[in-house]
């Protein structure tokens, strides 16, 4: 007894979190640098177009009456702009009559085709007053990016996709800004006026409190003053109704606004009902109180996200939209332009965000009851050729619809409504609107002149933007700028000759089509250059990011080799201390060196080529890694000769790598080679597959194959190390393969209810209460049994559930009951839209119970200093293991709730697979550690990390996720909550999206401790021992290994290397394939998901390392008090 106690006092317990934190910091810096180099943003110029400063040469704009329009006379006095989110082109276009409901048939669907008959009737019956286009959206097809493109006329950059969850206000010029404000007011006076209004309102409120008798008089006076001030401030009275994203992008821009929350995709009607309530009264009863009305409806998009397009809800929603549109069209006047558009399309499963045709092809419809806008008989067909670079110039014919880029709408509406084109616009005017609506002019010459007036203003506005942008950025080559000037000069010469001929071109044989094509060629070449320029990558930052990720992975591998090398038979008693002082000095030296380097580069005018920020982060990181490896080199290897004595030898560092080679050579048998080397080979091959977009798109099948192969090899290894194969081992093997079989991509979407005729599901696969219950009613009971009767029981010394404190059993039971009630009662009733309307408390109370139970359980587990078990056994292995189990359990409950009933089987598979792997590992590790007494068990931890890594990716797919933004399950942000709070919403979405990597990371230390120290766990008394017979079976180093946490550190590092290796390969892949056709559709989303996944796994590994050290120290402190 005294012997054991004394030995325990000699053990050094390393703070493994220091090492983990160091590697994570280097990794994070590398990811950040590559991110900044790969996903660049263009400069947003704060310059605004001015009404009295026309972009045309030698034209100050003074000749134009501002009341009639800026830069050219306006065509319309009012406009009604209706945005129906996710209004795909074929939702509006007339389709052949069919009754098909098959989502894959490609024929007319009864759910969304030919539902907007009011628009189709106008296209057929009033063709001269209607225009209908395919409205092509740039990728990424997310709402905020599309609003920016539609209002600014600028090109998107991929990095802006992150701002879709609540970005800052648009700082560059926009159509909304020009419609709302006069010159200069939109720059300086806007904020001042708002502040003054707020101060006045505050003063008025204070006066009202002190002078109650004058309330009514002051309110009336303030209302009059506010209205007068609004009329002086606003150029046009712009009314907005609908999606509150607009209010966030354009704060204080609207004369009146009625925003509604937009983030809850399960809320199908709130925003739409608000638009229906306010828009029609605004354009009818309040004729003098509006000039432009903008409405953004979300119901169609939310139906797609919640149910998919092939659902009866889509029929109801589109019918509602049709009635709404008809009511608006019937009430607009002759001087009003009506615009209906979709911001993006929708995939067959109701999502969007990518670059497929279904996602980028939205609808654009324009209607003017009093002005002809479609002179199809007189307008030359050459004008109607598509100007999109991705569409051939001969695309136009009578049977193919016109393609219009979304950025083309900005310049068109600006000139049609008599306001300046936004300064940064790159879109071209829609020619029909100016060629046809010539104010009643019938002569072809007048139509051409009006089109040229608008087209020249548009061209010189683009030229002005390019010139101003070139002043702050060297991205545009001088040769290209000179080429643009020459191209515009030659086109202007043609135009001047055309004008000299009386505007007909007959006298000098000038074809107006040539002039038009000259200006359009200028537009096309400029925008093509801009697309290429803003896809230019900061290769230096990308190089530095890849180097840091690679160095951090190499240093982790070197560190693992060092840890294994000092293991030996007695190395468990040795500890490597983190060299914090040396690392700190190296970082300081790196900062000084980076500062000197930046100064030298600045004097050589190379600071633009080599980012100072990149150098500042990279230099200290590299030097600190070199310092860390050097310190490892200087540490001698401890060789223990006896139980109580040891001698040290400063063996050369290179010899430590030979231990790997020596181990492989000693176990060169075919079986050992297959079960050890092949898992590492699959790990290597998986990373290499990232260089092919085909493999990335087929990753689920590849990962499933690797997962099954590695688990099979593990079972073979387990069978080899088993002295006696029991019935329990057979059941574990069968259960392992069943869990893997059920996660196969071929059968995962199979519904068991389809085997029975008693359940009648809709052909469209809609949610059915009884079907969901039949499919998953058995999941939660099995999860309860696995946690309570297997995990809680088997991680106990006496293998009894009674050792688990009652509070954990109660919290587990309450949480699972709450989840079941929420899944099978509350959610179906809410989705069915019955007569009873749940209030926010009724919707949220059950999820709150789960969240609260998890928080209480985590708090009790971490901060409770009393015994973590109900027994009196003093076993530190059990105490640590129990605490880690409870931490994993409460995170698992939250994940279970967030993934929902549809993915409940996936969460069950995660749990069962981790249990089966733990049981399978016991014979392979306990045999190697106790009989052969070598370091072979460390290689089992490497294989365990590979298996857990592959299983986490496989379950990522089985839980309904893909490496695509349109597959993110945003609805999880509103489980238990009604309001929108960015930090909380982002946290819940991250827990949902990366649930499988999080769970397997939390399970890793549990499996390692359970398998590595299984015999210690099952000893009834470890520290205070009465029967020394049990102790004789335990190697003293096994006890010491538990306290110095080296096994856990190696396992954590192996898990980190698995995800780091994936991220490294995808970074190299997108670096080398950055000009690949699929870079933004396949490689970039994959890169972002892998990078975020690595950061999240790193966070949880760091959290676990801190908790492990804390729990062990907590137990030791308690023993001292005892």
Steps between C-alpha positions, in 0.01 A plus 500: 500500500774746593691401193219603272438826681866597484523423132200716431667792670796476264286526188513825302168592347566697183258774404421355156283800415816713458619285212153481346457877525836563333422280199148640466631857497739421214225318311256787547750755372566284195129463428445875544783593263382259231145623547606862448699406192237280338173681572578860410265794499507789260525858622163663558526862389303741722447738206143588399368604162369858495196622309678816381814312388423298191768244404475608135799703378438875470164468676461641847139392522369855520291460187276244668205607713550311823126470551482306172795279583877500546733446204200429270123547517328235707239274344300410810386697802444200724612140530382195689780245553396159629767245589374147556786313659608188304264577210653266247458575130282200426267595787385790280554375144210314343561128489336226290194357666577191705388337824834363610603524863832323455790715616739327262289468191594839356140555386247755617440484872160553656663659803665809352450519124228719343394635839566870432233535233465875550853553367462248219180671383676836480785348299251344256238776481710816539837414344584861410461605863687203647856373514599160635856375550714237657656701779848347537648526851870486582622240745472477799122496474418622849255779571732769635745461213216521250356813659844661479531410132147614415544837673867588437566340161829363632648154477497273803803347663481159664605619843184712531294182546580514870324835533171336402445443873496868582746723320565869540323770304602548138753782482529530122252678278174321429168538323322535835740777601447690174123460513483625858745786536596820323861576413730533806215415741579133455863558605504732796159624598330164534656398828486853636131527421434169665691603811315830511169320462590268784604792720183687419291196576679448830451865596136484403452188707656667802283807456194282465572335831526837673212664317221248467242764411678584173548144377256512209611839371867405507440165335315670214771761466779241507320288240469797267867593550613144438295474180633831372856397582453166325370670187802731494744214556371238258523525123232233468271348758618139503283261698636161599300198622623149573833327562688694770831432321432816296473714811834365622666574167335842455443650847312831504452490123125454485224755535297229671590139575322188619773238562426145609748240634634276227736243648249241621450288188215307659295821524328495163237773532607781736701703249257439215198595710675823594556585134139416412380719783698812410594506131158534335379777739830680443467520121125575500384699801827688552569610144682821600705330771715273285711500186663158512363200689730202563363172635697185573300182568657185647225238504602318182861475616400379847267237356793373297730484804237339722315264268667517160329624181308176447255557783138621530624799699668626184166487319335701777781754513519558123123532479520762772775680307291492182203664670730757659671587170168534322377746762814712459496497121135604488570803719810657346469807280626571151809690618609208723748225417434163663797267553473142624822310560656210681832548674610143423357161409444177689631144470277195486533462875413866566843643578733750337845651537695333220548560130272244333250615237206438732660732756616779267202524264250731667209682334471868403170645380436865417165655421390851411125554445538837327833482314608245244823334605522213253499607134586153382404581140736793454792429732799342321564141602873572535422716802330210668801271494602391845787699646587240763852372451387143565239509219593504128410815307273302271297386797193706413216359296124509521479191717777561752440754779729795548771484766556812709767529769365622832745790509346631174186601688677774698597730212167432329280601794722795589459669164136398459415658837715808445776447757878465453642155437683381815869579483628141507251350256640262237171391345369595158161653434219276377461640145130422444394737774665799326463405137128432536387757756598808306229722635269428208770542234427278205803575283778243517757784516349637819497155655867452419588845638326429827673162530839658423443774759445243770775271375764777489413615852531139614834455319665817633371421848684166483809677362494748790479216753795313344709817504422575866560140602837505326606791719481294820594161356764383253293199400407629155796476256582821316495314170140397563398851596656636182320233299168601657564865421581417139190281466276773641667766287437307179137440597453868583640591158238278339230662712613851406493410133154356548384823665642711220290300258184624668466211738417250229843397376371477145719780366825349626412129494524465877301206632365579850539132585877544472490790745287301740731198479802725561361628829388151603843359416649760733261392775573131448876534500499721810281267700699197384820667620336588831392140550856384438658771713276443799570132476872581532649329799759617748741216428748613763243473779379168362858369490563608858173343614585166338853509648369561852240225475765262367756595767246464779409152377867401465579631848209299643632185330851568634356554846305173486818314399677659796223402740503142377880487515514602865233245587699184530429275789543769751451812307159548641658665797668763283338821390581757231433850632377758253784751434288808557795735564684396185184528292429845641852621420478357146167677439648830618802453275269415211299818550818710495622322188165542325497873581846543347395300194188714450706819520746371239221390267328836540815689399530272196132561405421131538248532781210454257645173374589367845235579759638642822222331695594162353867548584414612855302182565720258307848585628438448875302184425780338300767598751293366791454166320875476434563581867252234611662230284846603621391470862368151423839413351678606818287275726674170589319169476427346841590133526382331817714207608310398809175580668655760729792618294559642159789621291486756226681508171505797266429300186501689170160621396511322163516167677155560643354464153666164466263361763222514242709314246614253763145433608379441145791268424435296814136456407552451130254216477231542240223521758670772702587688184140495381342597832749777576628650177185485287295732728779757468495448124126570486560815703763615248290411195198683637694826512640448150145454364428869569678591177208368296158665502348161411639342816385794711148465363515123563668535839220333692550174314879522527491569874249222560729252322799612707298485823380144441847389390673640807244362743534160334878516546450596864274199553761274342762640733267453794434138401875441473562625855206316655591187693141384500221617270176527698137556412536860616776554245280358227213732593735800503625408153148461365388826662798685354422392146128568540575857610730546201253336263220733609719802421562383144417766238303238308245427774514805724199672342294183500181531705389193690141619484502437126502126579156528656178597331339639815672835469400720209757765434464772244676438173710807561649355821347763726526483876260250645455474876434126499776430250758692705386326814521158338843574357656629821291403803762242596795743480461686829441188713812345350699816570379493861602134537841561345579790730350373825544123482822473299710816511421605857528139616813391313699810598456410865735297713231262623310504165179616659260774403451577869842671506367777274372795705124538491517853358655377175245224460218750560639761260552238230144371540343847505692609191407194294132527602500870406660426165245228423207727587645780292565274200176305492246752632607865492691508170237310296221719637692816416583376150145387429371855546190397690245725658682522830789745488785434744647799677876537530513350850315186394731460203815554703443341841610146406824604324572729795471201732762317293732801490455563873555135591821493298629821658414380851658161431818654361526739793449219751756279322772764474465694823370237743787403730319213665524141380399469138370150576276372776737222608785534747763362266799730465590436135634809317452330160131459567465854630661653190317269264163574659544875473596478134201273434261750656651790301458301177146397598371854546652625176350196330151588627523849351626358171216246502245780539657722232528227238129428537286195451601467134863438597439317829616169351831664412555610860423147617758362256764743630448373853484132413807513274714660771388231749578214262842644416582527871409136564698394196813688609519349851678175405735671250626753756489318833689206345780713357542706817505217751657203324745635246559813710590725207374811326284326241182627662588852385460385142152379594419853609614626159267250334221597742534865398482404132189287557330770706591757235345297220193418707449868582506588129268214411251602769531860384332383178250267668382787720377685192802723436714557197791727413261755356355816648150416385509189721562688823207434733430859606171402662697354791573858611134540598448181700383650826525860387285742300720808479819537300828536691808453284740353757252246632369413154851447368591278795195278452554472124865405556403235755252363250726508196810353666319275744678180397860636525410655835354177637788277388749753638320493836493119486871465423642542855225276638591218263873550557473490879250215498711279271849602616429480874222244492663280764564798727137601463376158608715489816283554804765701685800654334650748743385355831553133440436213737559205271846530341424201281316725258795740487739230384313484170549872440820646366598806703560692174135452413402700807760765425389523136152589613617795707743655251226498230743410220257254343232765481744756361605265221138419421402867491790581271416210268140620477620853429737373231214317326298819449812712445611265222163538327513878527857507371407304187190704423707820541761368256218386273327838477841667468593293198150489351403861574417555131310173475146516367369340822704705747206701637241227467696206647845585634429829681201369703698188583792715616279716721328202661831320562660811650208570732484133593869503594456808716197351677672165562806691624284694744346185646837324521636799690192501724540129573871535575423775750222296660716187525778688681248673720318177595823316586629791706161527670519135604855540628410806707210311652731212599734741674213634710400145586 
